[in-house]
Amino acid sequence: MTKNGMFKMYKNLIICGLSCLFSMVTLQRVYSSDSSEGENFNPGDMINHHIKDAHVWEITHGVVIPLPVILYSEPDGLIIFSSSHFFNEAHEEVVYKGYILSHEHISRADGQPVYDFSITKNVLFIFIDAAIMLLVFFAVARGYKKNKGQAPKGLQSFFEPVIIYIRDEVVKPSIGEKYHKYLPYLLTLFFFIWFGNLLGLIPGAANMTGNIAVTAVLALGTFFITNFSGQRAYWSHIFWTPGVPWWLRPIILPVELIGVLTKPVSLMVRLFVSITAGHIVVLSLVSLTFIFHSWMVGFGSTVIVTLITIIELLVATIQAYVFTMFTSLYIGMAVEEHH
C-alpha cells in the first residue's frame, strides 16, 4: 500500500473514531440527565428513539428542529403548522387545535380520520439525499464537459469509476443490449441507497434506508419496471412454463406467481433488516456504558463501535450494490428474448 493510501486509511479511521466519540458524548449528556432525576436507563427506549421516524429532528440533546406538520381532515381541510406546537416548555405532548401527537402518530381528539402528509425526519433526509445527488452529479457532469478527453479531476475522478463499474459490471451483463434504457434508473437507485446508507451513519441523522416504508417504495419501483418491461418469453415462462409436462404446469403456475411477488419483497426486507440491524448493534454497544456506569466499558465499547462503524461503511456500499444488482437481474430476465 502506498503512503497516500495509508494516510487515507488512517484519516478514515480517525473520522470514524471521532464520529463514534461524538455519539457517545451526545448520548451520555442525554441519559445522564435522566439518571440524575432517578430514572433508570432503558436501552430499548433509546434504540427505538434513534431508529424510528419522528416529527422533529433531534440533532443532539437540546438541539431540536421542528418539522412541518401537514394534515388533512374533513372538519379542517388542509392544515399546516410546526410540530413544535405539540410540545410545551417541559417537552410534554399537548393537544393542538384538536390534534394529538402520540408515539409519532397524529390523531384527532374527536376520533375523526386524519391523513398525515407531514415532513418527518425520514422525509427530510430523503430530500437531503436527493439534494446531495443533484449537487454531486451536476458537478461531475460539469467536470466531464470541462475535462473532455483528459484525465478526470476532483469529484469526477472518484465517481466516474463507480459509474462505469455499475454500468459495465452490473447493469450491462445482467440486462444485455437493452441496458441503455434502464441505466439512468439503476444508477439513481444505486447512489440514492448508497448516499442514504452513509447519511444514516452520521450522528443525529435519520435511519432513512432502515425504514421499511422507504425500502418498500424502492422495491415497488423494481416490481413495476420489471413487470411492465416483461416480454412474451417472460410471461409465457410464468403462465405456461416450457419444457415441463402439461399436467405439471398448473402446479408450477402458483409458484411462479408467488416468485413475481417475493423478488421485490426480498429486496425490501434485505435492505431494511441489514441497515436497521447495524444501527441496533451499534446503539446496543453504546448502551453498555450507561448500563455499567464504567469508563472502562465505555472505552471498550467505543473501540468496538468504531470498528463496527467501519464495517457499516462497507455494508452501506454492499447493500446498495446488491439492491442494484438484483434489480438488474430481474429486469434482464423480463426483457430477455426467447431463444
N, C-alpha and C positions, 0 to 999 in steps of 0.2 A: 504494500500500500504506500502511495506517495505521501510526502509531508503534507501536501494540501488536503489529501483525503483524510489523513489522521486528524488534522486541525478541524475539519468539518465534523468529523465523528465526535471529537471531544466537545466541540461547540454545541452540538445537538444534545449530548448527554447533560451538559451544564444547563441548557434551556429547559430540558425535561425535569431536571432536579429542582430548579428554581420554581417551575410551574407547580410541581407537587408540594414544595415547601409552602408556596403561597396558599394552596388549597388547605394544607394542614393548619396554617395560622388562621385563615378565614374561619374554618370550622371550629377551631378552638375558641375564637372570640365569640362565636355564636353560642356554643353549647356550654362554655364555662359560665356565661351569664345565667343560663338556665340552672346550672348546678348550684350557683350561689343562692338561688331562690328556693332550693330544696327539692328541685325536680330531678328525677333520675334520667340519665341519658338513655334514649331509646334509639338504637341504631336503625331499626326498621323504619321509624318515622323520618329520620334524617335521610335515609336512602330513597324512600318514596318521594320525599320532598324534592330531591335533586333530579330524579329521573322522570318524574311526571310533568305534564304540561301545567301551565299556570296563567292567570290573567295579569300577572305582574312579572317584571324581570328583576329578580334579586341578584345583583352583581356580587355584592358581599354584604355582610351584616351592617345594616343601617343605610345601605345604598340600594334603594328600590326604585325602579322606574315603572310607574303605572302605564298600562296599555289601554288602547281604545276598546270600549265595550260597544258592540253593535248588536242590537236586539230587534226582533220583530214580534209583535203580539197583536191580537185583534183589538184590544181596548186602546192601545197607544200607537199602533202602527210601527213605523221605523223610528228607533230612538238610539242616539249615540251619546255616550258620556265616558268619562275617565273611570278606570277601575278603582282609583283612589277613593271614590265615594262609597265604596263598600267597606271601608275600614275607618275607624275613629282614631284619635290620638294614641290610644293604648293598643292599636293594631288589632282590635277586636272586630269581628264581622258584624255589620249593621245592615238594616233594610234601607234601600234607597229607591224612592219612587215606586214602592210596592214590589221591588225585585230583591231577591235574596241570593247571595253567593255562598254556597256551602259545599266544601270539598271540590272546589273548582267547577261546580255545576250551578248554573243560574236558573232560578225558577221564580214564578210569581207567587206572592203570598196568598192570592185568591184562588190558586190552582189552575189558572188559565194557561194554555200551552204557550211556550216561548221558543222562538227559533233564534239560536245563538250564532252570529256571524262575526264574533269578536276576533280582534287581532291578538292572539295569545302568544306566549313566548316561542312556541314552536313555529307558528306562522311568521312571527318576526324574523326568526332565523332562516326560514325559507326565503324571505325577501333578501336577507343579508347574503345568503348563499348565492342567490341569483345575481345580486349586485356585484359580488366578487367575481363571478364568472364573466359578467359583461366587461368589467374593468380589465380583467386578465386577458381575455381573448381579443378585445379591441386593441390592447397593447401589443399582443402577439401578431395580430393582422397588420398593424402599422409597421412593426418591425420586419415582417415578411416583405411588405412592399418596399420599405426603405432599403433593406439589405438583399434585395433580389439578386441571385447569382453569387452572393457572398456567404461567408460563414455566419450562422445566426448569433445574435448577441442578446444579453440581458434575459428577460423573461422568455423570449423566443428560444434561446438556447436550452432552456430547461423543459419547456412544454412541447416543443416541436418533436423531440424524440419520443415522448409519451404518446402524442397524437399518432405519429407514424407507426409506433408499436401496436396500438389498439387497432389501427386500420389494417396493417399488413399481417399481424399475427393472431388477431381475434376475429374481426369482422369479415375480412375478405375470405379466409379459409372456411369460415362457417356458412356464409351466405352464397359465395361464388360470384359470378359475373354481375349479378344484380345488386351488389353491395352498395353502389353509389347512392341508391335511393334511400337506404336506411342508415348510412353513415352519420349524417348530422344528428339524428335522434340518438344513436348509440353513443356517440362522443359526448353529447349533452348529458345522457344518462350516467355515463362513467364519471364525468367530472362533477356532476351535481351530487352524486353519492359520495365521491371521494372528498370533496370540499366539506360536505355536511358531516361526514365522519370525523374529519380533522377539527372542524369547529366544535364538535361535541367534546373534544378532549381539553378545550380551553376552560380553565376555572371560571365558573359563573355563567358558562354558556348553556344553551338548551340541548337536551338529548333528542335532537331532531330525527335522525335516522333510527333512533331507538324507539320511535313512536309507531305503533302498528298502523295507524291511520295513514301516515306518510308512506310507509313501505307498501301498504295496500294500494294506494294510488299509483305508485311506480309499477307494481305488479299488474294492475289493470291496464296500464299502457302497453305492457308486453302482451297481455292477453288479447286486447283488441287489434293491435298491429299484426300479431301473428295470425289470428283467425281471419281478419279481413284481407290478408295477403295470401291466404291459402289457395293453392292451385287445385286443379281437378285431381291430381295424383294424391294430394294431401287428404282431401275429403274422402276419396274412394278408399284410401288405406284405412280410414276410420270407420266408414259405414259398410264397406264391402271388402274386407281385408283380403288381398290377393295371396295365392299360394297356400291356402288352407281349405280343408273340406267344407262344403256348403253348410253342413249341419253344425259346424263349429263357429260359424260366423255370428249367429245370434248371441252366442256366449261371449265372444270377443268384443262385440259392439259396446256393451256397458263398460267394459274395462277401458276401451279406447276413449269413450266419452268422459269417464272419470279422469283419465290421464290428461285430457284437454284442460280440465279444471285444476288438477293437482299441480301441474307445472308452474303456473303463476303463484299458487298458494305456497309452494315450496320456496320460491324466491322471496315472497313476502315474509314468511316465518324465519328463514335463514338470516336475512339481514337484521330483522327486528331482534331476534334472540342473540345474535353474535354481538351486536353493539350494546344492547341492554345488559347482557351478562358481563361484558368487560367493565362497564360502569359500576355494576353491583360489586364485583370483585374488588375494584379499587376503593370504593367507598367503605366496604366491609373492613379492609385492611386499615384504612384511616380511622375507623371507629375503634379499633383496638386501643389507640392512645387514650381515648376518653373512657373506655371501659376499665382499663387497668390503672389509669392516672399515673403513668410512669414515663419519664423522659427516655428511658432505655427502650421501652416498647415503641415509643413514638419514633425514635431514631431508626430502629429496625424496620418498622412499617414504612417509614419514608424511603428507605433504601429499596425495599421490595416494590413499593408503589412506583418508584422511579423506573425500575427495570420493567415492570408490567406496562407502564405507560409507553416505554419504547416498543414493547411488543404490540401494544394497541395501535401505534403508528403503522406498524406493518399490517395488522389486521384491518385497519381502515382502508388501506390500499387493496388488500386481497379481496375484501368483501365487495368493493366497487368493481374490481376485475371479474369476480365470479358472477355477479349480477349481470354485467355486460356480456360476458362470455355465454352464459346460458340463454340470455335473450337472443343473442346472435344465432345460437344453435337452433332455438325454436323457430325463429324466422327462416333460417336456412332450410329446415325441414318442411316448412309451409310453402316456400317458393320453389322448391326443387321440382324440376320437370321429370315426367315419367320416363324411365329408361327401358 
